Amino acid sequence: MKLQTLTADLHLHYSISYAMDSDQKTCFYVNLKSRPGISLMILEGRVARVDINNQQTQTAEGIHNGDSEADALRAYGKRLRIAPDAYTGPEGHDLTLHSTDGRYGIRFVTDAGKVTHIYAGTAEAIEYIEGCE
């Protein structure tokens, strides 16, 4: 979905918080003014990923930042693929679940046994570990 459509449909206001390129067309982030701790990755003009950086927002299964890795594993079970995180591995992990068609997913990043970041969106976008890269 295009950012303008999303913000119009949901009556949201945003500010650009991070851009990978000088003209902010290829990939950039926006913060939602009425939703602290939630950022949207805009990739090629469309919302590609939602980053959750607060402890209040939770997934449909009730997992939020600050929960234990064990809680996420209990909630999502064997559907989660577990891999060492690029920065905190081997102790920290990326717990990734893809939709049945493989087009979308959710990723929980953990450190010291706790969920520290949640990303949901396209399969491509949730794999990026450096924002838009």
N, C-alpha and C positions, 0 to 999 in steps of 0.2 A: 504494500500500500504506500502511496506517496505521502510524505509528511504533511503537506497541505490538506489532503483529504482527511487524514487521521485527526489533525488538530481541529479542523472545522467540525467534523462529526462528533468529536468528544468535547468540544469547547475548551481546548487546552491552549495554554500560552507557553512559549518556550524561549530559551536563549541558546545560542551556539556556544558550546563550551570547549570544543577541541576540534581542530581540523588538521588533516594530514597533508592537504595541498593548499596552495595559496589562494586558489579561487573557490575553495570549499564546494567543489562539485562532485568529486569522486567519492570521498568518504569523510564524514564528519559526525560529531556527536552533538546532541542537544539535551539540555536539562529541562524537565518539565517543571514549571514554576509552582504548580499546585501539588506536585508529587515529589517531595524531597527524597533524594537518594535513588531516583530512577532516571536513567539516561537512555536515550535511543540512538543507536548507530544507524546513520543514513548512508547507504551504500548504493551508488549509481542512481540516486534520486528516490530511493525507496527505503522504508523502515526494514532493516535487515536483522536487528537484534535489540533486545531489551536487556540492559544491565541493571541489576538490583544491588544497590550499595547501601542498604539500610537494614535494620533488623525487624522492621514492622511488616514489610511486604513478604507474603509467603506464596508458595506454589499451591496448586490445587490440592496436593497431598499434605499441605501444612508445613512444609520445610521452609525455613528462612535462615538468613545469615546468623551465625552464632549457634545453630543446632550442631549436634555432633555428626560426624561422618557416619556413625552407626545408625543414627536416626534416618539419614538419607537412604542408607542401604536397606533398612527395614521398610521404609515407605515405597521404594522403587524396586527392591529386590534384584533378581538376576538380570533385569532389563538394563541395568547400569554397566557400562564398560569402565573398568578401573585402570588408570594409567598414572605413572608418576607425573607430578606437575613439573613444568619446565623450570620453575624458580624454587619450589619448596620440596621437590622430590629428593630422595625416594620416600621420605616420611609424608610429605604432602601429596595429594592426589587430585586428578581430574576425574570426576565421576560423570559420565556422559550417557545420555539416553537419546536415541534417535526415533523419530516417528516410524511407523511401519513402512512408509514409502521412502524413507531415508532423506526426505527433503528438509525436515525441521528437527530441532532437538533442544535439549536443555543440558547445561553443564554446571556442575557444582565444583568449585575449586575449594580444596581443603588445605589446612595447615594445622599442625599439632592436633589433629583429630576433630577440628571444627570447620564448618562451612564458612568461608570468608567472602566468596563472590558467587553470584548466580547469574548465568547468561542464558537467555532463551531466544531462539530465532531460527534463521536458516542454518542448514548443516554447515555451510561454508563459514558463515559469520561467527558461529559459536566456537570454531576452531582457532580463531585469531586470538593470540595471547598478548599482543601489544596494541590494544585498541584496534585500529583499522588495518593492522598487519598480521 
